[in-house]
Amino acid sequence: MLRAYYTDEEREQFHQLRYSYPDPRIMRRFEILWLHSCGKFAPEIAEIVQQNRYTVRDVIKKFQRGGIQLVTTIDSNHPKSELEDHRVSIIDEFTKRPPASSKEAAARIEKLTGIKRSEQRVHVFMQNLGMKFRKVGAVPAKADLGKQEDFKKTFWILK
C-alpha cells in the first residue's frame, strides 16, 4: 500500500537519491522515506535499515515539516573555530615562512588575524590544517643562515 501523502515525483526522487546522493547519511534517509512511501511503518523500517525507530520517525517528520530541503540538511554540533575564516591566509603565511614553534605561530596568527589563541590551541589548529610537527632540536649554529632557514622549513611542514 502506497502512502497517499507522497506524490509520484517525491517517490521517484526518493528512489533515485537513495542510491546516488553523495553523502551516505542522506542516502539512508532517502531509503527510509522510500520504504515509508511504500507502506512500511517505522519499527519495520528501523529493522530493515538498522537504525533506531526514533531516528526513522525523525526523518519522516523532517520531510513532513520541510520537504527534501530539510532532509538533506545535516545538523552539526561541532563548533567552528574563528580561525577557519582565515585558513587560506594562515596557510599562505606559514608556507612562505614556517614558524619555528607554536609560540611563534600563535603570535603571528594574532598579528595576522587579530585573534588570540593559546599555544596549545594553535598547535591543534595547525595540525588540522595538515601541518605536522617535524623535528625537535637546536637551530644549527655557526651563523649559517642557509642551514637555519632549511631547519625552520622542516620544523612545520604540510603533510
N, C-alpha and C positions, 0 to 999 in steps of 0.2 A: 504494500500500500504506500503510495507516494504521499508525502506531506503536502497539503494544499497551499500552505503559505510560502512555498518556494516556487518561483517561476521556472519555466523551462530554461531560460537563459542563465539563471543562477545555478541551476543543477548542472548545466553544461560547463559553466565556469568552475564549479567545484570539481567536476570530473577531470577537466584539463589541468587545473592548478595543483591537484593532489599529487601529481607526478612530475610537474615541471617547474614549480616555484623554486627559486634559488635557495631559500632557507628551509632546512628540514623541519624546523619547528612549525613553520607556517604550512608546509605540506601536510603535516599531521593534523593541523586544524581543518584544512580543507577535506581531509579524509573523514574527519568527524562530521563535518557538515554534509558531506556526500552520503554517509551512512544514515544520518538523521533524515535527510531528504528522501531516502529510500524506505523510510518507515521504521527504522530501528530506534529503540529507546536508549537513554543514557547508560544504564547499567550494562546493557548488551554491547553498546559501542565501546565502553570503557574496557571491557574484556577483550574485544577484538583489537583495539589499538594499544592495549596495555598501558592505559592511563587511569588515573583516579576518576571516579564518576563525577566528582565535583569539578574537575578540570574540564570534562566533557560538557557539563552543564554551563560552565563559564564561557566556553567557546560558543555554544549555541546562543546564550544570552548576549554575548558581544555582537554576534551577527544580527540578532533581532534589534539591538539598540543602534548600531552604527553601520551595518552592512559590511561589505568586503573591506572597506577602508579601515574599519576598527579591527577586523580580524587580522589584517596584515601588519598591524602596529604591534611592536614588541615593547613592552614597558620594561625599562631598565632602571634598577635601583642603584646602579653604580654611580657614585659621584664623579663628576668630571673636574679635573684639575684646571685651574685658571691658566696654567702654563700651556695647556693644549692649544689655546688660541694663538700662542707664539711659537708653536712647534717648528715651523719652517725656518723662521729667523734664528732660532736657537741652534738648529742643526747646521744651518749655513755658517753661523759664527763659530761653532765648535769644529766644523770641518776645516775651516780656514786656519784656525788657531786652537788646537785642542787644549783643554785645561789640564794643568798638572795635578790637580787634586779636586776633591769635592768642594772644599772650602773656596778655592778659586772659582770653580764653576758656579757656586751659589752667589758669589759676589758679582760675577759677570752677568748672570741671569738677572739679578736685581738691578744692575746698571742698565741692561738692555730693555727689560720689561717693566721695571718698577715694582715687581712682585718679589717679596722677600720670603724665602723658604729656608728651612734648616739644611745643614749639610746632608743629613740622612735622607730627607725628602728629595733633595736634588739628586742624590745618588740613585734613588729608586726611579725618579723621572728619567734620568739619563739611561738607565737600564731599559726602561720602557721605550725609549727612543731607538733602542737597538745598539746602544753603545756598551762597551764592555771594559771593565777594569782590567788592564793588561799586565801591569808589572809593578812590583814594589822594589824600591831601591833608591840609591843616591843618584842624582844627576851627575854624569861624568864630569870630572874636574878638569884641571889643566886648561881652562878657558877655551876649550874647543867648541865654539858656538854651533858648528855644524852637527857634532855629536849630541850636544844638548838639545837642539831642536828635533833631531831624529828620535831621541829618547822621549821627548814630550809628545810627539806624534804617535808613539806606540803605547803611551800611557792610557789614553781613552781612544778607542777606535770603533768605527761602526762594524757590526758583525757581518 
